[in-house]
Amino acid sequence: MLEEFTELIPQELKDKSGSVFYSGKNAFKGNKDLYILGINPGGSEILQENETVAWHTKKVLEIDNANWSEYKDEIWKGTKPGNTGLQPRVLHLLNQLNVSPYEVPASNVCFVRSPREKNISKFLNTYAELCWPFHQKIIDELNVKVVLCFGQSAGDIVRKKLGASEKIDEFIETNRRNWKTRVFKNKKGQIVISATHPSRADWTNPDSDPSPLVKKYLR
């Protein structure tokens, strides 16, 4: 299935710094309850100029082990695999859901890399439109029930695309900032969860952990 999905990667984005797959072959076959979407890959499009969408896709396709996860197995900033930035926070959430990172399809709304979302804001909607047929194919082919989005920008784009306009639930952090993770449903019963972004919210802290809310909609 992974090879089939690569056919929907926009040709005009393949030579740009970025990536598509955040999990390996086993995550993109069969039926999957959960699909994880960030807004776009982080890092430097200048320092990682050669790490293009095409290059990274080829790398993932050539990994012998069908069990692979960007969040668990990759070394970020020279530290131990799965130990940097949002990696341990995502792994914590998946552990709380009792699911393996190797079994959960994961990607980004936009495949093009930037240090921060604001650096790509001018082109974000254009890139998201180009990338959406890929995501729609994933959701349809894998019968995805819940799309978990990192941050409100990713959530807003996915909600609009899936027509998930009915707010049905939320989790408010039990700290001074009171950030929200919100749950929406469309007419098909598909769920979009606009979560706090794990690059900023510490999901391993009970006061800011959206895992119980996400788990509620995966039963």
TIGUPA-234670 format. One line per field, with one value per residue: residue number from 1; residue in one letter; z, x, y of N, C-alpha, C in turn. Coordinates in Angstrom, 1 decimal, decimal comma. Atoms other than C-alpha are relative to their C-alpha. Layout:
<rs>
nr <- (NUM; ...)
rest <- (A; ...)
n.w <- (Z; ...)
n.u <- (X; ...)
n.v <- (Y; ...)
ca.w <- (Z; ...)
ca.u <- (X; ...)
ca.v <- (Y; ...)
c.w <- (Z; ...)
c.u <- (X; ...)
c.v <- (Y; ...)
</rs>
This chain:
<rs>
nr <- (1; 2; 3; 4; 5; 6; 7; 8; 9; 10; 11; 12; 13; 14; 15; 16; 17; 18; 19; 20; 21; 22; 23; 24; 25; 26; 27; 28; 29; 30; 31; 32; 33; 34; 35; 36; 37; 38; 39; 40; 41; 42; 43; 44; 45; 46; 47; 48; 49; 50; 51; 52; 53; 54; 55; 56; 57; 58; 59; 60; 61; 62; 63; 64; 65; 66; 67; 68; 69; 70; 71; 72; 73; 74; 75; 76; 77; 78; 79; 80; 81; 82; 83; 84; 85; 86; 87; 88; 89; 90; 91; 92; 93; 94; 95; 96; 97; 98; 99; 100; 101; 102; 103; 104; 105; 106; 107; 108; 109; 110; 111; 112; 113; 114; 115; 116; 117; 118; 119; 120; 121; 122; 123; 124; 125; 126; 127; 128; 129; 130; 131; 132; 133; 134; 135; 136; 137; 138; 139; 140; 141; 142; 143; 144; 145; 146; 147; 148; 149; 150; 151; 152; 153; 154; 155; 156; 157; 158; 159; 160; 161; 162; 163; 164; 165; 166; 167; 168; 169; 170; 171; 172; 173; 174; 175; 176; 177; 178; 179; 180; 181; 182; 183; 184; 185; 186; 187; 188; 189; 190; 191; 192; 193; 194; 195; 196; 197; 198; 199; 200; 201; 202; 203; 204; 205; 206; 207; 208; 209; 210; 211; 212; 213; 214; 215; 216; 217; 218; 219)
rest <- (M; L; E; E; F; T; E; L; I; P; Q; E; L; K; D; K; S; G; S; V; F; Y; S; G; K; N; A; F; K; G; N; K; D; L; Y; I; L; G; I; N; P; G; G; S; E; I; L; Q; E; N; E; T; V; A; W; H; T; K; K; V; L; E; I; D; N; A; N; W; S; E; Y; K; D; E; I; W; K; G; T; K; P; G; N; T; G; L; Q; P; R; V; L; H; L; L; N; Q; L; N; V; S; P; Y; E; V; P; A; S; N; V; C; F; V; R; S; P; R; E; K; N; I; S; K; F; L; N; T; Y; A; E; L; C; W; P; F; H; Q; K; I; I; D; E; L; N; V; K; V; V; L; C; F; G; Q; S; A; G; D; I; V; R; K; K; L; G; A; S; E; K; I; D; E; F; I; E; T; N; R; R; N; W; K; T; R; V; F; K; N; K; K; G; Q; I; V; I; S; A; T; H; P; S; R; A; D; W; T; N; P; D; S; D; P; S; P; L; V; K; K; Y; L; R)
n.w <- (0,0; -0,1; 1,4; 0,6; -0,6; 0,5; 1,3; -0,2; -0,4; 1,1; 0,8; -0,2; -1,3; -0,2; -0,1; -1,1; -1,3; -0,7; -0,1; 0,1; -0,9; -1,4; -0,4; 1,0; 0,9; -0,8; -0,4; 1,2; 0,6; -0,8; -0,5; -1,1; -0,7; -0,3; 0,9; -0,6; 0,9; -0,4; 1,0; 1,0; -0,6; -0,5; 0,4; 0,9; 1,4; 0,5; -0,5; 0,5; 1,4; 0,7; -0,6; 0,7; -0,1; 0,8; -0,6; -1,2; 0,4; 0,5; -1,2; -0,8; 0,8; 0,0; -1,4; 0,0; -1,1; 0,3; -1,2; -0,2; -0,4; -0,1; -1,4; -0,8; 0,4; 0,6; -0,8; 0,2; -0,7; -0,5; -1,3; 0,1; 0,8; -0,7; -1,3; 0,2; 0,5; -0,2; 0,1; -1,2; -0,3; 0,9; -0,4; -1,2; 0,4; 0,6; -1,1; -0,7; 0,8; 0,2; 1,4; 0,4; 1,1; 1,3; 0,6; 0,2; 1,1; -0,5; 1,0; -0,3; 0,9; 1,0; 0,1; 0,2; -1,2; -0,4; -1,4; -0,8; 0,9; 0,6; 1,1; 1,2; 0,0; 1,3; 0,9; -0,7; 0,6; 1,3; -0,2; -0,6; 1,0; 0,8; -0,8; -0,5; 0,6; -0,7; -1,3; 0,2; 0,4; -1,2; -0,8; 0,7; 0,2; -1,3; -0,8; -1,2; -0,8; -0,7; 0,5; -1,1; 0,6; -0,9; 0,1; 0,5; 1,4; 0,6; -0,3; 0,8; 1,4; 0,1; -0,3; 1,2; 1,1; -0,3; -0,4; -1,5; -0,6; -1,3; -1,2; -0,9; -1,3; -0,1; -1,2; -0,3; -0,9; -1,4; -0,4; 0,2; 1,4; 0,4; 1,4; 0,3; 1,0; 0,3; 0,8; 1,0; 0,8; 1,3; 0,2; 0,1; -1,3; -0,1; -1,1; 0,1; -1,3; 0,1; -1,2; -0,2; 0,8; -0,9; 0,0; -1,0; -1,2; -0,5; -0,1; -1,1; -1,2; -0,1; 0,1; 1,4; 0,7; 0,7; 0,3; -0,4; 1,0; 1,3; -0,3; 0,0; 1,3; 0,7; -0,6)
n.u <- (0,8; -0,8; -0,4; 1,2; 0,3; -1,0; 0,5; 0,8; -0,9; -0,1; -1,3; -0,7; -0,6; -0,9; -1,4; -0,1; -0,4; 1,2; 0,3; 1,4; 0,3; -0,6; 0,0; -0,4; 0,9; 1,0; 0,9; 0,8; 0,8; 1,1; 0,9; -0,6; 0,9; -0,6; -1,0; -0,6; -0,5; -0,5; 0,3; -1,0; -1,3; -0,9; -1,4; -0,4; 0,1; -1,3; -1,0; 0,5; 0,4; -0,1; 1,0; 1,3; 1,1; -0,3; -1,1; 0,5; 1,0; -0,8; -0,6; 1,0; 0,3; -1,1; -0,2; 0,3; 1,0; 1,2; 0,3; -0,8; 0,7; -0,8; 0,0; -0,6; -1,3; -0,9; -0,8; 0,2; -1,0; -1,2; 0,3; 0,4; 1,3; 1,3; -0,2; -0,2; 1,1; 1,3; 0,0; 0,5; 1,4; 0,9; -0,1; 0,8; 1,4; 0,3; -0,1; 1,3; 1,1; -0,3; -0,3; -1,4; -0,3; -0,2; 1,3; 0,8; -0,5; -0,3; -0,5; 0,3; 0,9; -0,9; -1,2; -1,2; -0,6; -0,4; -0,4; 1,2; 1,1; 0,0; -1,0; 0,6; 1,4; 0,4; 0,2; 0,6; 1,3; -0,3; -0,6; 0,9; 0,9; -0,7; -0,3; 1,3; 0,4; -0,7; 0,6; 1,3; -0,2; -0,3; 1,2; 0,9; -0,4; -0,2; 1,2; -0,4; 1,1; -0,4; -1,2; -0,6; -0,8; -0,9; 0,1; 1,3; -0,1; 0,2; 1,4; 0,9; -0,1; 0,6; 1,4; 0,6; 0,0; 0,9; 1,3; 0,2; 0,4; 0,7; -0,8; 0,7; -0,7; -1,2; -0,8; -0,6; -1,1; 0,2; -1,1; 0,4; 0,3; 1,3; 0,1; 1,1; 0,1; 1,4; 0,4; 1,0; 0,5; 0,7; 1,2; -0,3; -0,4; -1,4; -0,4; -1,2; -0,4; -0,9; -0,7; -1,2; -1,2; -0,9; -1,2; 0,2; 0,7; -0,7; 1,1; -0,3; 0,5; 1,4; 0,8; 0,1; 0,0; 1,3; 0,2; 1,3; 1,0; -0,2; 0,4; 1,4; 0,5; -0,6; 0,6)
n.v <- (-1,2; -1,2; -0,4; -0,6; -1,4; -0,9; -0,5; -1,2; -1,1; -1,0; 0,0; -1,3; -0,1; 1,0; -0,5; -1,0; 0,6; 0,4; 1,4; 0,4; 1,1; 0,0; 1,4; 0,8; 0,8; 0,7; -1,0; -0,5; 1,1; 0,4; -1,0; -0,7; -0,9; -1,3; -0,6; -1,1; -1,0; -1,3; -1,1; 0,2; 0,4; -1,0; 0,0; -1,1; 0,3; -0,4; 0,9; 1,3; -0,2; 1,3; 0,9; -0,4; 0,9; 1,2; 0,8; 0,6; 1,0; 1,2; 0,5; 0,8; 1,2; 0,9; 0,6; 1,5; 0,3; -0,7; -0,7; -1,2; -1,2; -1,2; -0,4; 0,9; 0,6; -1,0; -0,8; -1,4; -0,9; 0,7; 0,7; 1,4; 0,1; -0,1; -0,7; -1,4; -0,8; 0,6; 1,5; 0,7; -0,4; 0,8; 1,4; 0,1; 0,0; 1,3; 1,0; -0,1; 0,5; 1,4; 0,3; -0,1; -1,0; 0,7; 0,4; -1,2; -0,9; -1,4; -0,9; -1,5; -0,6; -0,6; 0,8; -0,9; -0,3; -1,4; 0,0; -0,2; -0,2; -1,3; -0,1; 0,5; -0,4; -0,5; 1,1; 1,1; 0,4; 0,5; 1,3; 0,9; 0,4; 0,9; 1,2; 0,6; 1,3; 1,1; 0,2; 0,6; 1,4; 0,7; 0,0; 0,9; 1,4; 0,6; -0,2; -0,8; -0,6; -1,2; -0,7; -0,8; -1,0; -0,7; -1,4; -0,5; -0,2; 1,3; 0,4; -0,8; 0,5; 1,4; -0,1; -0,6; 1,0; 1,1; -0,5; 0,3; -1,3; 0,2; 0,2; 1,0; 0,2; -0,7; 0,1; -1,2; 0,2; -0,4; -0,9; -1,4; -0,4; 0,5; 0,4; 1,0; 1,0; 0,0; 1,2; -0,3; 1,2; -0,3; 0,7; 1,5; 0,5; -0,1; -0,9; -0,8; -0,5; -1,1; 0,0; -0,9; 0,5; 0,6; -0,7; -1,0; 0,5; 1,2; 1,1; 1,0; -0,6; 0,3; -1,3; -0,4; 1,3; 0,2; 1,4; 0,5; -0,5; 0,8; 1,4; 0,0; 0,1; 1,2; 1,2)
ca.w <- (0,0; 0,8; -2,9; -4,0; -1,7; -3,0; -6,4; -4,9; -3,7; -5,7; -8,4; -7,8; -4,2; -4,6; -5,0; -2,0; 1,5; 3,4; 4,0; 3,7; 5,8; 9,6; 9,9; 7,9; 5,7; 8,5; 9,4; 5,9; 5,4; 6,6; 8,6; 11,0; 13,6; 14,0; 11,6; 12,9; 11,1; 12,0; 10,1; 8,3; 8,9; 11,1; 10,7; 8,3; 4,6; 4,1; 6,2; 5,0; 1,4; 0,2; 2,4; -0,2; -0,2; -3,0; -1,1; 2,2; 0,5; -1,2; 2,2; 3,9; 1,0; 1,2; 5,0; 5,3; 8,6; 7,9; 11,5; 11,6; 13,2; 12,8; 16,4; 17,8; 15,7; 14,2; 15,8; 16,1; 16,9; 17,6; 20,7; 21,3; 19,0; 20,2; 22,9; 21,4; 21,0; 20,5; 20,0; 23,7; 24,0; 20,9; 22,1; 25,5; 23,9; 21,8; 24,9; 26,7; 23,8; 23,9; 20,2; 18,6; 16,7; 14,1; 13,5; 13,3; 10,0; 10,5; 8,2; 7,9; 6,3; 4,3; 3,1; 2,8; 5,6; 7,6; 11,0; 12,2; 10,8; 10,3; 7,9; 5,5; 6,2; 2,8; 1,0; 3,5; 2,0; -1,5; -0,3; 1,8; -1,2; -3,2; -0,4; 0,4; -2,2; -0,5; 2,9; 1,6; 0,0; 3,3; 5,2; 2,6; 2,0; 5,6; 6,9; 9,4; 12,2; 14,0; 12,6; 15,4; 14,4; 16,1; 16,6; 15,6; 12,1; 11,1; 12,8; 11,0; 7,6; 8,2; 9,7; 6,6; 4,2; 6,0; 6,9; 10,6; 11,9; 14,9; 18,1; 20,4; 23,2; 24,5; 27,1; 28,8; 30,4; 34,2; 34,4; 34,1; 30,3; 29,9; 26,3; 24,6; 22,7; 20,8; 19,1; 16,0; 14,0; 10,4; 9,0; 8,3; 11,9; 11,3; 14,2; 13,9; 17,1; 17,1; 19,8; 21,4; 19,6; 21,3; 20,4; 22,9; 25,2; 27,4; 26,8; 29,5; 32,1; 33,4; 33,4; 29,6; 28,5; 25,8; 25,8; 27,8; 25,4; 22,3; 23,9; 24,4; 20,7; 19,8; 21,8)
ca.u <- (0,0; 2,8; 4,0; 0,4; 0,1; 3,4; 1,7; -0,3; 2,7; 2,6; 5,3; 6,0; 6,9; 9,2; 12,4; 11,6; 13,1; 10,5; 9,0; 5,8; 5,9; 6,4; 5,7; 6,6; 5,0; 3,0; 1,3; -0,2; -2,0; -5,2; -7,8; -6,6; -8,6; -6,1; -4,2; -1,8; -1,1; 1,2; 1,2; 4,6; 8,1; 10,4; 14,0; 15,9; 15,1; 18,6; 20,7; 18,5; 18,3; 19,3; 16,7; 13,9; 10,5; 11,6; 14,8; 13,0; 10,2; 12,8; 14,5; 11,3; 10,5; 13,9; 13,8; 13,9; 11,9; 8,3; 8,1; 9,5; 8,6; 10,0; 9,0; 10,5; 13,5; 15,0; 17,8; 16,9; 19,6; 22,2; 20,5; 19,1; 16,2; 12,8; 14,2; 14,1; 11,5; 8,0; 9,1; 8,7; 5,4; 3,9; 5,2; 3,7; 0,3; 0,5; 1,5; -1,6; -3,7; -2,2; -1,1; 2,3; 3,9; 4,6; 0,9; -0,3; 0,0; 1,5; 2,3; 1,9; -0,8; 2,0; 5,0; 7,4; 9,8; 10,3; 11,8; 8,4; 4,9; 5,2; 8,1; 5,8; 2,5; 2,4; 2,4; 0,7; -2,8; -1,4; 0,8; -2,0; -4,3; -1,7; -1,1; -4,8; -5,5; -2,8; -4,4; -7,9; -6,7; -5,2; -8,4; -10,5; -8,4; -7,5; -11,0; -9,6; -12,0; -10,1; -7,6; -5,4; -4,0; -1,0; -2,0; -5,0; -3,7; -3,5; -6,9; -8,6; -7,4; -8,4; -11,8; -12,6; -11,6; -13,6; -16,5; -16,1; -18,0; -19,8; -17,9; -18,7; -16,1; -13,0; -10,2; -9,0; -5,6; -5,6; -3,0; -2,9; -2,9; -5,9; -5,1; -7,8; -7,9; -11,2; -13,1; -15,2; -17,4; -18,6; -21,8; -20,1; -19,2; -15,5; -13,7; -11,1; -9,2; -7,5; -4,9; -2,4; 0,9; 3,3; 6,2; 4,8; 2,5; 4,1; 1,7; 3,6; 2,3; -1,1; -2,2; -1,7; -2,1; -4,9; -4,5; -7,6; -9,7; -8,2; -8,7; -12,3; -12,9; -10,9; -13,0)
ca.v <- (0,0; 2,4; 2,4; 3,1; 6,1; 7,5; 8,0; 10,8; 12,8; 16,1; 16,1; 19,8; 19,2; 16,3; 18,4; 20,6; 19,9; 17,9; 14,5; 12,6; 9,4; 9,5; 5,8; 2,8; 0,1; -1,7; 1,5; 2,1; -1,2; -2,7; -0,8; 1,9; 3,7; 6,6; 8,9; 11,4; 14,7; 17,5; 20,8; 20,3; 18,9; 20,9; 21,7; 23,9; 23,9; 25,4; 23,1; 20,1; 21,2; 17,7; 16,0; 16,4; 14,9; 12,5; 11,5; 10,9; 8,9; 6,6; 6,2; 5,0; 2,6; 1,1; 0,4; -3,4; -3,4; -2,7; -1,5; 2,0; 5,3; 8,8; 9,4; 6,3; 5,3; 8,5; 10,5; 14,2; 16,8; 14,1; 12,5; 9,1; 7,9; 8,9; 11,2; 14,7; 17,4; 16,1; 12,5; 11,4; 13,3; 11,5; 8,2; 8,8; 9,5; 6,3; 4,3; 5,6; 4,6; 1,1; 1,3; 0,9; 3,8; 1,2; 0,6; 4,2; 6,1; 9,5; 12,4; 16,2; 18,3; 20,0; 18,0; 21,0; 21,7; 25,0; 25,9; 27,1; 27,4; 31,1; 30,6; 28,9; 30,6; 32,4; 29,1; 26,9; 26,8; 26,2; 23,3; 21,9; 21,8; 20,0; 17,4; 16,8; 14,1; 12,0; 12,4; 11,7; 8,5; 7,4; 8,2; 6,4; 3,3; 2,7; 3,5; 6,0; 6,9; 9,5; 12,1; 13,6; 16,9; 18,6; 22,2; 24,3; 25,2; 21,5; 20,9; 23,8; 22,5; 18,9; 19,9; 22,0; 19,2; 16,6; 18,8; 18,2; 21,2; 19,8; 20,3; 17,4; 17,5; 19,2; 19,0; 22,1; 22,0; 22,2; 24,9; 28,7; 28,8; 26,6; 25,5; 23,4; 20,2; 20,1; 17,2; 17,6; 15,2; 15,2; 13,8; 10,4; 10,1; 10,7; 12,5; 15,3; 16,1; 19,5; 19,0; 21,2; 21,0; 18,6; 20,8; 23,3; 21,4; 18,7; 15,7; 13,7; 16,1; 15,1; 18,8; 19,0; 15,4; 15,0; 11,2; 10,4; 12,5; 10,8; 7,4; 8,1; 8,3; 5,2; 2,8)
c.w <- (0,0; -1,4; -0,7; 0,5; -0,6; -1,4; 0,1; 0,6; -1,1; -0,6; 0,3; 1,4; 0,3; 0,2; 1,1; 1,3; 0,8; 0,1; 0,1; 1,1; 1,3; 0,6; -1,2; -0,6; 0,8; 0,4; -1,1; -0,7; 0,9; 0,4; 1,2; 0,6; 0,0; -1,1; 0,6; -1,0; 0,7; -1,0; -1,1; 0,7; 0,5; -0,5; -0,9; -1,5; -0,7; 0,3; -0,5; -1,4; -0,8; 0,5; -0,6; 0,3; -0,8; 0,7; 1,3; -0,3; -0,4; 1,2; 0,7; -0,8; 0,0; 1,4; 0,0; 1,0; -0,3; 1,3; 0,2; 0,3; 0,1; 1,5; 0,9; -0,4; -0,6; 1,1; -0,4; 0,8; 0,7; 1,3; -0,3; -0,8; 0,9; 1,2; -0,1; -0,4; 0,3; 0,0; 1,3; 0,4; -0,9; 0,5; 1,3; -0,3; -0,6; 1,0; 0,8; -0,8; -0,3; -1,5; -0,3; -1,0; -1,3; -0,7; -0,4; -1,1; 0,5; -1,2; 0,4; -1,1; -1,2; 0,0; 0,0; 1,4; 0,3; 1,5; 0,9; -1,0; -0,7; -1,2; -1,3; -0,2; -1,3; -1,0; 0,5; -0,6; -1,4; 0,1; 0,6; -1,0; -0,9; 0,7; 0,3; -0,7; 0,6; 1,3; -0,2; -0,4; 1,2; 0,8; -0,6; 0,0; 1,3; 1,0; 1,3; 0,7; 0,6; -0,6; 1,2; -0,6; 1,1; -0,3; -0,7; -1,5; -0,8; 0,2; -0,9; -1,5; -0,2; 0,2; -1,3; -1,1; 0,2; 0,4; 1,4; 0,7; 1,3; 1,1; 1,0; 1,4; 0,0; 1,3; 0,2; 1,0; 1,4; 0,5; -0,3; -1,4; -0,6; -1,5; -0,2; -1,1; -0,3; -1,0; -0,8; -0,7; -1,3; -0,1; -0,2; 1,3; 0,2; 1,0; -0,4; 1,4; -0,3; 1,3; 0,2; -0,7; 1,0; 0,0; 1,1; 1,3; 0,4; 0,2; 1,1; 1,3; 0,1; -0,2; -1,5; -0,9; -0,7; -0,2; 0,4; -0,9; -1,3; 0,2; 0,0; -1,3; -0,9; 0,5; -1,0)
c.u <- (0,9; 0,4; -1,2; -0,2; 1,1; -0,4; -0,7; 0,8; 0,2; 1,4; 0,7; 0,6; 1,1; 1,5; 0,1; 0,4; -1,3; -0,1; -1,5; -0,4; 0,7; -0,1; 0,2; -1,1; -1,2; -1,1; -1,0; -0,6; -1,0; -0,9; 0,7; -1,0; 0,5; 0,9; 0,5; 0,6; 0,5; -0,2; 1,1; 1,3; 0,8; 1,4; 0,3; 0,0; 1,3; 1,0; -0,4; -0,5; -0,1; -1,0; -1,4; -1,1; 0,2; 1,1; -0,5; -1,0; 0,8; 0,7; -0,9; -0,3; 1,1; 0,4; -0,5; -1,1; -1,2; -0,5; 1,0; -0,8; 0,9; 0,1; 0,8; 1,5; 1,0; 0,7; -0,2; 1,0; 1,1; -0,2; -0,5; -1,4; -1,2; 0,1; 0,0; -1,3; -1,4; 0,0; -0,5; -1,4; -1,0; 0,1; -0,7; -1,5; -0,4; 0,0; -1,3; -1,1; 0,1; 0,2; 1,5; 0,2; 0,2; -1,3; -0,8; 0,6; 0,1; 0,7; -0,2; -0,9; 0,8; 1,3; 1,3; 0,5; 0,2; 0,3; -1,3; -1,2; -0,1; 0,9; -0,6; -1,5; -0,5; -0,4; -0,8; -1,3; 0,2; 0,6; -1,0; -1,0; 0,6; 0,2; -1,3; -0,4; 0,7; -0,7; -1,4; 0,0; 0,3; -1,2; -1,0; 0,4; 0,3; -1,2; 0,3; -1,3; 0,3; 1,3; 0,4; 0,9; 0,8; -0,2; -1,3; 0,0; -0,3; -1,5; -1,0; 0,0; -0,7; -1,5; -0,7; -0,1; -1,0; -1,4; -0,4; -0,3; -0,7; 0,9; -0,7; 0,7; 1,3; 0,7; 0,7; 1,1; -0,2; 1,2; -0,4; -0,3; -1,3; -0,2; -1,0; 0,4; -1,5; -0,3; -1,2; -0,4; -0,6; -1,3; 0,2; 0,4; 1,5; 0,4; 1,3; 0,3; 1,1; 0,7; 0,9; 1,2; 1,0; 1,4; 0,0; -0,7; 0,6; -1,1; 0,4; -0,4; -1,5; -0,9; -0,2; -0,1; -1,4; -0,3; -1,3; -1,2; 0,1; -0,5; -1,5; -0,7; 0,6; -0,5; -0,9)
c.v <- (1,3; 0,5; 0,6; 1,4; 1,0; 0,6; 1,3; 1,2; 1,0; 0,1; 1,3; 0,2; -1,0; 0,5; 1,0; -0,8; -0,3; -1,5; -0,3; -1,0; 0,2; -1,4; -0,9; -0,9; -0,6; 1,0; 0,4; -1,2; -0,5; 1,1; 0,7; 1,0; 1,5; 0,4; 1,3; 1,0; 1,2; 1,0; -0,1; -0,4; 1,2; -0,1; 1,1; -0,4; 0,4; -1,1; -1,5; 0,1; -1,3; -1,0; 0,3; -1,0; -1,3; -0,9; -0,7; -1,2; -1,3; -0,7; -0,9; -1,3; -1,0; -0,6; -1,4; -0,3; 0,7; 0,8; 1,1; 1,2; 1,2; 0,4; -0,9; -0,4; 1,0; 0,9; 1,5; 0,8; -0,8; -0,7; -1,4; 0,0; 0,1; 0,9; 1,5; 0,7; -0,6; -1,5; -0,7; 0,3; -0,8; -1,4; -0,3; -0,1; -1,4; -1,1; 0,0; -0,5; -1,5; -0,4; 0,2; 1,1; -0,6; -0,4; 1,2; 0,8; 1,4; 0,8; 1,4; 0,5; 0,5; -0,8; 0,8; 0,5; 1,5; -0,1; 0,2; 0,3; 1,3; 0,2; -0,5; 0,4; 0,6; -1,0; -1,2; -0,5; -0,6; -1,4; -1,0; -0,5; -1,1; -1,4; -0,7; -1,3; -1,2; -0,4; -0,6; -1,4; -0,9; -0,2; -1,0; -1,5; -0,7; 0,1; 0,6; 0,5; 1,3; 0,6; 0,9; 1,0; 0,8; 1,5; 0,4; 0,2; -1,3; -0,4; 0,7; -0,5; -1,3; 0,1; 0,5; -1,0; -1,1; 0,4; -0,3; 1,3; 0,0; -0,3; -0,8; -0,2; 0,9; -0,3; 1,3; -0,3; 0,5; 0,7; 1,4; 0,4; -0,5; -0,2; -1,1; -1,0; -0,2; -1,2; 0,4; -1,2; 0,5; -0,9; -1,5; -0,6; 0,0; 1,1; 0,7; 0,6; 1,1; 0,1; 1,1; -0,5; -0,5; 0,6; 1,1; -0,5; -1,4; -1,1; -1,0; 0,5; -0,2; 1,3; 0,4; -1,2; -0,2; -1,5; -0,6; 0,4; -0,8; -1,4; -0,2; -0,3; -1,1; -1,3; -0,7)
</rs>
